[in-house]
Amino acid sequence: MKIHEYQAKQLFRQYNIPVPEGNVAFSVGGAKEATQNIGSFPVVVKAQIHAGGRGKGGGVKLASSMDEVQTVANEILGMTLVTHQTGPEGKLVKKLLIEAGQEIQKELYLSFLVDRATASVVIMASQDGGMDIETVAEKTPERIIKVHVDPLLGIQGYHIRQVAFGLKMPPVAMKQFGALLSNLFRLFVENDCSLVEINPLILTSTDKVLALDAKVDFDSNALHRHKELIGLRDLDEEDPLEVEASGYNL
């Protein structure tokens, strides 16, 4: 089961994983109210659909004033956003995430996946944040770091150091990054996730580590253990045939 970015970031906050200040909006008025709550410019207006590549499709825009927020929110809300993951039919945008803009020093890629072949959780990371990981794997596979963690033993200090050194994390940010990695592993295991991805994970101009994006997928077969997560499901984002089939436990 997939969830929206704003929902994933709410979950991140519960596990003390740092994310930008922001909130979801379902209308232009809601976008302006969310901007007022942030209290500073620029802000980023992000379409909320279950697909990557939103920025390339015009679904992520910067706004430097309240007038720009209104204009951009008007443009994105109600648009049919087409990305490489939606297919040519695209997806209708019904909600936005309004977030505080950040001064970015470095963009990184970080994800947790289940590796069935080794019965482990694999941490994948790369210094090429912001890019499609498939492109990085195809063109420069040597820039992808893979660290396997035994789920019965949990994440250890040497796992964290291996990822941090591979990403050339500056010493001033090592403690923050170690806490983020440990908390992400705990989130992944405790919620029976099949994927947790941050692309990009950023290092700000003040050397803070921040999850600028968030993608979380849950193992649908384990949802009976997590009744609280079922309410996060957005049926509008799913294939109607899959929705109907799930009603029959198929």
C-alpha positions, -999 to 999 in steps of 0.1 A, spaced: 0 0 0 14 34 -10 8 67 8 13 103 -1 44 123 7 27 144 33 15 113 51 49 97 49 64 129 65 38 128 93 51 93 100 87 105 98 79 131 125 66 104 148 101 87 145 121 119 149 132 120 113 138 157 104 116 170 76 108 206 64 80 226 81 49 222 60 13 211 58 -12 196 33 -38 218 15 -69 208 -4 -77 242 -19 -61 274 -29 -73 290 4 -58 261 23 -25 266 5 -24 303 15 -32 293 51 -4 267 52 20 294 38 9 318 66 16 291 92 52 287 78 56 324 80 85 329 55 93 327 18 101 310 -4 78 280 -1 75 249 -23 41 239 -36 41 201 -43 14 181 -60 4 150 -40 0 119 -62 13 84 -59 40 88 -86 76 101 -89 89 126 -114 64 153 -103 89 181 -107 96 173 -143 59 172 -150 53 207 -135 39 194 -102 65 210 -79 70 248 -80 87 275 -59 67 305 -47 83 337 -33 51 356 -24 15 350 -14 4 360 -49 27 334 -64 14 308 -39 -22 315 -52 -11 314 -88 9 282 -85 -17 265 -64 -44 274 -90 -22 259 -117 -14 226 -99 -47 218 -82 -70 201 -107 -43 195 -133 -37 161 -148 -1 155 -140 18 132 -163 51 117 -153 72 87 -163 54 67 -135 18 77 -142 16 66 -178 2 88 -205 -32 91 -188 -17 109 -159 -32 115 -124 -56 142 -112 -41 164 -85 -65 169 -56 -41 179 -28 -9 199 -23 19 199 2 32 234 11 67 234 26 93 259 37 121 263 11 156 251 20 191 263 12 206 231 -2 243 223 1 241 187 -11 215 163 -24 217 125 -16 197 94 -22 187 70 6 163 40 7 155 9 27 142 -22 8 135 -59 15 161 -81 -2 144 -115 -4 175 -132 -19 195 -126 13 165 -123 38 178 -89 48 170 -52 48 192 -35 23 201 2 27 207 18 -7 224 52 -9 241 74 -34 257 108 -37 235 114 -68 204 126 -50 175 140 -69 181 117 -98 161 85 -107 180 57 -90 173 35 -120 193 60 -142 222 60 -117 222 22 -116 223 21 -154 250 47 -160 271 48 -129 264 17 -108 296 22 -88 280 53 -72 254 32 -54 262 19 -19 244 -12 -7 245 -23 30 227 -54 41 212 -55 76 200 -87 94 165 -78 106 169 -100 136 201 -83 148 191 -48 137 211 -19 125 246 -15 140 272 12 142 293 -3 115 263 -2 91 258 35 98 295 42 93 296 23 61 267 43 46 280 77 60 315 72 47 302 61 13 282 93 11 311 114 23 290 128 51 309 157 68 319 150 104 296 177 117 266 159 104 276 123 113 256 122 146 224 136 130 228 111 101 234 82 124 202 90 144 182 94 111 194 61 98 186 43 130 151 58 132 144 50 96 153 14 102 130 13 132 102 28 111 108 3 83 106 -28 106 79 -17 130 55 -8 102 62 -38 79 73 -15 51 84 -28 17 101 5 8 112 37 25 128 62 1 142 97 5 151 114 -27 166 138 -21 180 136 14 197 170 17 225 186 37 215 222 42 238 252 42 239 249 80 250 212 79 216 199 89 203 166 75 168 168 62 144 145 43 132 168 15 111 141 0 95 109 14 81 78 -1 67 49 20 52 16 8 37 -9 32 34 -47 28 -3 -51 22 -2 -86 35 8 -72 69 -18 -45 72 -39 -67 96 -12 -59 121 -15 -22 115 -51 -11 116 -40 25 122 -23 26 88 -53 15 67 -69 50 71 -39 64 51 -51 46 20 -62 68 -9 -85 48 -32 -85 76 -58 -48 69 -65 -53 31 -70 -65 11 -101 -103 7 -98 -99 -31 -105 -74 -34 -77 -97 -16 -53 -126 -39 -62 -104 -70 -59 -91 -59 -25 -127 -58 -13 -127 -96 -19 -93 -101 -2 -77 -107 -36 
